[in-house]
Amino acid sequence: MADEFNIEFVGKVKADNLTSLAEDSKKEQEEILADQAHWAKHGTNRSTKAAKSKSEIMEELSRERFPWEE
């Protein structure tokens, strides 16, 4: 019978899977800093680029679809 079904096993946690709170917070802080660096480099607001008009979008799609017409 597997350990999961053994009444003595229920509630026990393997010590090698545990991490300290300091380790967890350090890893999380590293991820946050990496994200902040990424967004600082690439920017977060894409609306600063000029939006294409509908006719410009349609022309672009037409060129992609029918490249021989140029």
Chimera marker file (.cmm) of the C-alpha trace (Angstrom):
<marker_set name="trace">
<marker id="1" x="0.000" y="0.000" z="0.000" r="1" g="1" b="0" radius="0.5"/>
<marker id="2" x="1.316" y="3.459" z="-0.864" r="1" g="1" b="0" radius="0.5"/>
<marker id="3" x="2.413" y="5.912" z="1.825" r="1" g="1" b="0" radius="0.5"/>
<marker id="4" x="-0.459" y="8.262" z="0.934" r="1" g="1" b="0" radius="0.5"/>
<marker id="5" x="-2.928" y="5.721" z="2.271" r="1" g="1" b="0" radius="0.5"/>
<marker id="6" x="-0.996" y="4.937" z="5.446" r="1" g="1" b="0" radius="0.5"/>
<marker id="7" x="-2.632" y="6.691" z="8.442" r="1" g="1" b="0" radius="0.5"/>
<marker id="8" x="0.789" y="7.403" z="9.973" r="1" g="1" b="0" radius="0.5"/>
<marker id="9" x="1.903" y="9.205" z="6.803" r="1" g="1" b="0" radius="0.5"/>
<marker id="10" x="-0.998" y="11.665" z="6.713" r="1" g="1" b="0" radius="0.5"/>
<marker id="11" x="0.125" y="15.123" z="7.727" r="1" g="1" b="0" radius="0.5"/>
<marker id="12" x="3.841" y="14.434" z="7.465" r="1" g="1" b="0" radius="0.5"/>
<marker id="13" x="5.941" y="16.558" z="5.151" r="1" g="1" b="0" radius="0.5"/>
<marker id="14" x="9.323" y="15.660" z="3.762" r="1" g="1" b="0" radius="0.5"/>
<marker id="15" x="11.909" y="18.034" z="5.217" r="1" g="1" b="0" radius="0.5"/>
<marker id="16" x="13.938" y="18.175" z="1.990" r="1" g="1" b="0" radius="0.5"/>
<marker id="17" x="10.986" y="19.867" z="0.215" r="1" g="1" b="0" radius="0.5"/>
<marker id="18" x="10.753" y="22.683" z="2.747" r="1" g="1" b="0" radius="0.5"/>
<marker id="19" x="12.372" y="26.068" z="2.199" r="1" g="1" b="0" radius="0.5"/>
<marker id="20" x="12.878" y="28.840" z="4.666" r="1" g="1" b="0" radius="0.5"/>
<marker id="21" x="10.855" y="32.019" z="4.545" r="1" g="1" b="0" radius="0.5"/>
<marker id="22" x="14.038" y="33.997" z="3.897" r="1" g="1" b="0" radius="0.5"/>
<marker id="23" x="14.871" y="31.835" z="0.862" r="1" g="1" b="0" radius="0.5"/>
<marker id="24" x="11.361" y="32.224" z="-0.537" r="1" g="1" b="0" radius="0.5"/>
<marker id="25" x="11.336" y="35.985" z="-0.088" r="1" g="1" b="0" radius="0.5"/>
<marker id="26" x="14.813" y="36.277" z="-1.634" r="1" g="1" b="0" radius="0.5"/>
<marker id="27" x="13.710" y="34.352" z="-4.735" r="1" g="1" b="0" radius="0.5"/>
<marker id="28" x="10.539" y="36.412" z="-5.012" r="1" g="1" b="0" radius="0.5"/>
<marker id="29" x="12.485" y="39.673" z="-4.661" r="1" g="1" b="0" radius="0.5"/>
<marker id="30" x="14.861" y="38.568" z="-7.445" r="1" g="1" b="0" radius="0.5"/>
<marker id="31" x="11.884" y="37.889" z="-9.732" r="1" g="1" b="0" radius="0.5"/>
<marker id="32" x="10.368" y="41.287" z="-8.942" r="1" g="1" b="0" radius="0.5"/>
<marker id="33" x="13.640" y="43.082" z="-9.668" r="1" g="1" b="0" radius="0.5"/>
<marker id="34" x="14.018" y="41.194" z="-12.955" r="1" g="1" b="0" radius="0.5"/>
<marker id="35" x="10.472" y="42.192" z="-13.968" r="1" g="1" b="0" radius="0.5"/>
<marker id="36" x="11.092" y="45.814" z="-13.020" r="1" g="1" b="0" radius="0.5"/>
<marker id="37" x="14.298" y="45.874" z="-15.064" r="1" g="1" b="0" radius="0.5"/>
<marker id="38" x="12.486" y="44.367" z="-18.050" r="1" g="1" b="0" radius="0.5"/>
<marker id="39" x="9.648" y="46.896" z="-17.982" r="1" g="1" b="0" radius="0.5"/>
<marker id="40" x="12.045" y="49.789" z="-17.381" r="1" g="1" b="0" radius="0.5"/>
<marker id="41" x="13.966" y="48.752" z="-20.489" r="1" g="1" b="0" radius="0.5"/>
<marker id="42" x="11.007" y="47.990" z="-22.763" r="1" g="1" b="0" radius="0.5"/>
<marker id="43" x="8.399" y="50.351" z="-21.363" r="1" g="1" b="0" radius="0.5"/>
<marker id="44" x="4.939" y="49.529" z="-20.154" r="1" g="1" b="0" radius="0.5"/>
<marker id="45" x="2.783" y="51.825" z="-22.247" r="1" g="1" b="0" radius="0.5"/>
<marker id="46" x="2.438" y="50.819" z="-25.862" r="1" g="1" b="0" radius="0.5"/>
<marker id="47" x="-0.054" y="53.555" z="-26.650" r="1" g="1" b="0" radius="0.5"/>
<marker id="48" x="2.756" y="56.087" z="-27.073" r="1" g="1" b="0" radius="0.5"/>
<marker id="49" x="3.226" y="54.760" z="-30.601" r="1" g="1" b="0" radius="0.5"/>
<marker id="50" x="1.050" y="56.442" z="-33.172" r="1" g="1" b="0" radius="0.5"/>
<marker id="51" x="-2.004" y="54.334" z="-33.870" r="1" g="1" b="0" radius="0.5"/>
<marker id="52" x="-2.539" y="53.358" z="-37.485" r="1" g="1" b="0" radius="0.5"/>
<marker id="53" x="-5.665" y="54.523" z="-39.190" r="1" g="1" b="0" radius="0.5"/>
<marker id="54" x="-8.125" y="52.004" z="-40.559" r="1" g="1" b="0" radius="0.5"/>
<marker id="55" x="-7.066" y="52.750" z="-44.143" r="1" g="1" b="0" radius="0.5"/>
<marker id="56" x="-3.381" y="52.195" z="-43.246" r="1" g="1" b="0" radius="0.5"/>
<marker id="57" x="-4.207" y="48.872" z="-41.638" r="1" g="1" b="0" radius="0.5"/>
<marker id="58" x="-6.276" y="47.801" z="-44.646" r="1" g="1" b="0" radius="0.5"/>
<marker id="59" x="-3.477" y="48.783" z="-47.047" r="1" g="1" b="0" radius="0.5"/>
<marker id="60" x="-0.965" y="46.780" z="-45.027" r="1" g="1" b="0" radius="0.5"/>
<marker id="61" x="-3.224" y="43.728" z="-44.979" r="1" g="1" b="0" radius="0.5"/>
<marker id="62" x="-3.828" y="44.069" z="-48.688" r="1" g="1" b="0" radius="0.5"/>
<marker id="63" x="-0.074" y="44.216" z="-49.379" r="1" g="1" b="0" radius="0.5"/>
<marker id="64" x="0.462" y="41.082" z="-47.284" r="1" g="1" b="0" radius="0.5"/>
<marker id="65" x="-2.370" y="39.252" z="-48.977" r="1" g="1" b="0" radius="0.5"/>
<marker id="66" x="-1.684" y="40.377" z="-52.561" r="1" g="1" b="0" radius="0.5"/>
<marker id="67" x="2.064" y="41.103" z="-52.826" r="1" g="1" b="0" radius="0.5"/>
<marker id="68" x="2.011" y="40.902" z="-56.641" r="1" g="1" b="0" radius="0.5"/>
<marker id="69" x="-0.142" y="44.039" z="-56.979" r="1" g="1" b="0" radius="0.5"/>
<marker id="70" x="2.715" y="46.377" z="-56.056" r="1" g="1" b="0" radius="0.5"/>
<link id1="1" id2="2" r="1" g="1" b="0" radius="0.2"/>
<link id1="2" id2="3" r="1" g="1" b="0" radius="0.2"/>
<link id1="3" id2="4" r="1" g="1" b="0" radius="0.2"/>
<link id1="4" id2="5" r="1" g="1" b="0" radius="0.2"/>
<link id1="5" id2="6" r="1" g="1" b="0" radius="0.2"/>
<link id1="6" id2="7" r="1" g="1" b="0" radius="0.2"/>
<link id1="7" id2="8" r="1" g="1" b="0" radius="0.2"/>
<link id1="8" id2="9" r="1" g="1" b="0" radius="0.2"/>
<link id1="9" id2="10" r="1" g="1" b="0" radius="0.2"/>
<link id1="10" id2="11" r="1" g="1" b="0" radius="0.2"/>
<link id1="11" id2="12" r="1" g="1" b="0" radius="0.2"/>
<link id1="12" id2="13" r="1" g="1" b="0" radius="0.2"/>
<link id1="13" id2="14" r="1" g="1" b="0" radius="0.2"/>
<link id1="14" id2="15" r="1" g="1" b="0" radius="0.2"/>
<link id1="15" id2="16" r="1" g="1" b="0" radius="0.2"/>
<link id1="16" id2="17" r="1" g="1" b="0" radius="0.2"/>
<link id1="17" id2="18" r="1" g="1" b="0" radius="0.2"/>
<link id1="18" id2="19" r="1" g="1" b="0" radius="0.2"/>
<link id1="19" id2="20" r="1" g="1" b="0" radius="0.2"/>
<link id1="20" id2="21" r="1" g="1" b="0" radius="0.2"/>
<link id1="21" id2="22" r="1" g="1" b="0" radius="0.2"/>
<link id1="22" id2="23" r="1" g="1" b="0" radius="0.2"/>
<link id1="23" id2="24" r="1" g="1" b="0" radius="0.2"/>
<link id1="24" id2="25" r="1" g="1" b="0" radius="0.2"/>
<link id1="25" id2="26" r="1" g="1" b="0" radius="0.2"/>
<link id1="26" id2="27" r="1" g="1" b="0" radius="0.2"/>
<link id1="27" id2="28" r="1" g="1" b="0" radius="0.2"/>
<link id1="28" id2="29" r="1" g="1" b="0" radius="0.2"/>
<link id1="29" id2="30" r="1" g="1" b="0" radius="0.2"/>
<link id1="30" id2="31" r="1" g="1" b="0" radius="0.2"/>
<link id1="31" id2="32" r="1" g="1" b="0" radius="0.2"/>
<link id1="32" id2="33" r="1" g="1" b="0" radius="0.2"/>
<link id1="33" id2="34" r="1" g="1" b="0" radius="0.2"/>
<link id1="34" id2="35" r="1" g="1" b="0" radius="0.2"/>
<link id1="35" id2="36" r="1" g="1" b="0" radius="0.2"/>
<link id1="36" id2="37" r="1" g="1" b="0" radius="0.2"/>
<link id1="37" id2="38" r="1" g="1" b="0" radius="0.2"/>
<link id1="38" id2="39" r="1" g="1" b="0" radius="0.2"/>
<link id1="39" id2="40" r="1" g="1" b="0" radius="0.2"/>
<link id1="40" id2="41" r="1" g="1" b="0" radius="0.2"/>
<link id1="41" id2="42" r="1" g="1" b="0" radius="0.2"/>
<link id1="42" id2="43" r="1" g="1" b="0" radius="0.2"/>
<link id1="43" id2="44" r="1" g="1" b="0" radius="0.2"/>
<link id1="44" id2="45" r="1" g="1" b="0" radius="0.2"/>
<link id1="45" id2="46" r="1" g="1" b="0" radius="0.2"/>
<link id1="46" id2="47" r="1" g="1" b="0" radius="0.2"/>
<link id1="47" id2="48" r="1" g="1" b="0" radius="0.2"/>
<link id1="48" id2="49" r="1" g="1" b="0" radius="0.2"/>
<link id1="49" id2="50" r="1" g="1" b="0" radius="0.2"/>
<link id1="50" id2="51" r="1" g="1" b="0" radius="0.2"/>
<link id1="51" id2="52" r="1" g="1" b="0" radius="0.2"/>
<link id1="52" id2="53" r="1" g="1" b="0" radius="0.2"/>
<link id1="53" id2="54" r="1" g="1" b="0" radius="0.2"/>
<link id1="54" id2="55" r="1" g="1" b="0" radius="0.2"/>
<link id1="55" id2="56" r="1" g="1" b="0" radius="0.2"/>
<link id1="56" id2="57" r="1" g="1" b="0" radius="0.2"/>
<link id1="57" id2="58" r="1" g="1" b="0" radius="0.2"/>
<link id1="58" id2="59" r="1" g="1" b="0" radius="0.2"/>
<link id1="59" id2="60" r="1" g="1" b="0" radius="0.2"/>
<link id1="60" id2="61" r="1" g="1" b="0" radius="0.2"/>
<link id1="61" id2="62" r="1" g="1" b="0" radius="0.2"/>
<link id1="62" id2="63" r="1" g="1" b="0" radius="0.2"/>
<link id1="63" id2="64" r="1" g="1" b="0" radius="0.2"/>
<link id1="64" id2="65" r="1" g="1" b="0" radius="0.2"/>
<link id1="65" id2="66" r="1" g="1" b="0" radius="0.2"/>
<link id1="66" id2="67" r="1" g="1" b="0" radius="0.2"/>
<link id1="67" id2="68" r="1" g="1" b="0" radius="0.2"/>
<link id1="68" id2="69" r="1" g="1" b="0" radius="0.2"/>
<link id1="69" id2="70" r="1" g="1" b="0" radius="0.2"/>
</marker_set>
